[in-house]
Amino acid sequence: MVADETESMNRRDRLRAQALADIEHASMSIIDGEGVHALSMAALAKAMRMSAPGLYRYFASRDALVAGMVTVAYGQLAEAIMQAGTAAGRRGPLVRVRSMVAAYRDWALAHPRRYGMLFGERPADITDTPESIAPMNSAMALFMAALQELQAADGKPAGPDGPLEGQFRRWMGTRDWTDAPLEASMAGVLIWTRVHGIVGLELAGVFESSVVSVAQMIDFEVDQAIGSVLQGGMGRGLSRERLVRTSPCSCAGTGRIRARSPACRQHP
C-alpha cells in the first residue's frame, strides 16, 4: 500500500514537472517572439492547445506566470555569467571579469526580449523577489571575487570616502550578495551600469551603422571603472597603458594591474 502511494506520488511529481517545463518552453517562445506583454493565460493556453483554466493549477494568475518566467530568465542569465567565469577560472582576474561581462552581453543579444523583460518591459507591479534574484546574487558574488583579487593585486590603500563612496557604503549595507570591500563593490556596480547602458543602446540599434566596436567599447568602460575605483577613489581613471591586456605575452602575467613590459612587441 505504502509503495503504491509512493509510486503514485512520484508519478504525479514527474507529470507536474513535465507540465511546468512545457509551460516554461511555451511561455518563453511567446516572450521571444512578441515580448512579455504578449504573454497571457489565454495566449499560453492556445499555444499549448489546452484550456486556460487548466493553467491555473500551475500559476494562480498572469502576474504569477510572468514572475515565474522572470525567475527562469534570471537563472539563465546568471548561469551564462557563472559558466564564463568558471571557464576562465585559471586565468587572471581581469580576464575573468571581462569574460563574465562578455557573457552578459552575449546572453542579452541572444535573448533580447527576455533581457527586456528583466530590465524594463514587465509591469511595474511585478518586482524582483529574493527567490528570483538569488541566481544573479551568486553570479555577482563570483564577479565581485574577481574584482577583489584585482584590488588585492593593486595593493594601494583605499582613499578617504567622498560623497559617492559614503552613499555606496550605506547602500552596500543593504545588499546580501557581496562581502567584498567597498572599492571592489563600487567597481562591480559601476561596471554593470555602464555595460547595461551600452547593451541597451546596442539592442535599440544605435550602433548598427557604426564603425565602433561595441566589444572594445565595453572593455574600455570596464578598464575605466576598475581603474577609477581601485586607484583610491572616484574620478581618477587608470590609464589604459597600465591595465594588463588579455592577450598572452610577456607582460600579461596573471591579469594584475601593473605597468606593461617595455619588451612587449604585441601591445604597441
C-alpha positions, 0 to 999 in steps of 0.5 A: 500500500505504502509503495503504491502511494509512493509510486503514485506520488512520484508519478504525479511529481514527474507529470507536474514537472513535465507540465511546468517545463512545457509551460516554461518552453511555451511561455518563453517562445511567446516572450521571444517572439512578441515580448512579455506583454504578449504573454497571457493565460489565454495566449499560453493556453492556445499555444499549448492547445489546452484550456486556460483554466487548466493553467491555473493549477500551475500559476494562480494568475498572469502576474504569477506566470510572468514572475515565474518566467522572470525567475527562469530568465534570471537563472539563465542569465546568471548561469551564462555569467557563472559558466564564463567565469568558471571557464576562465577560472585559471586565468587572471582576474581581469580576464575573468571579469571581462569574460563574465561581462562578455557573457552578459552581453552575449546572453542579452543579444541572444535573448533580447526580449527576455533581457527586456523583460528583466530590465524594463518591459514587465509591469511595474507591479511585478518586482524582483523577489529574493527567490528570483534574484538569488541566481544573479546574487551568486553570479555577482558574488563570483564577479565581485571575487574577481574584482577583489583579487584585482584590488588585492593585486593593486595593493594601494590603500583605499582613499578617504570616502567622498560623497559617492563612496559614503552613499555606496557604503550605506547602500552596500549595507543593504545588499546580501550578495557581496562581502567584498570591500567597498572599492571592489563593490563600487567597481562591480556596480559601476561596471554593470551600469555602464555595460547595461547602458551600452547593451541597451543602446546596442539592442535599440540599434544605435550602433548598427551603422557604426564603425565602433566596436561595441566589444572594445567599447565595453572593455574600455568602460570596464578598464575605466571603472576598475581603474577609477575605483581601485586607484583610491577613489572616484574620478581618477581613471587608470590609464589604459597603458597600465591595465594588463591586456588579455592577450598572452605575452610577456607582460600579461602575467596573471591579469594584475594591474601593473605597468606593461613590459617595455619588451612587449612587441604585441601591445604597441 
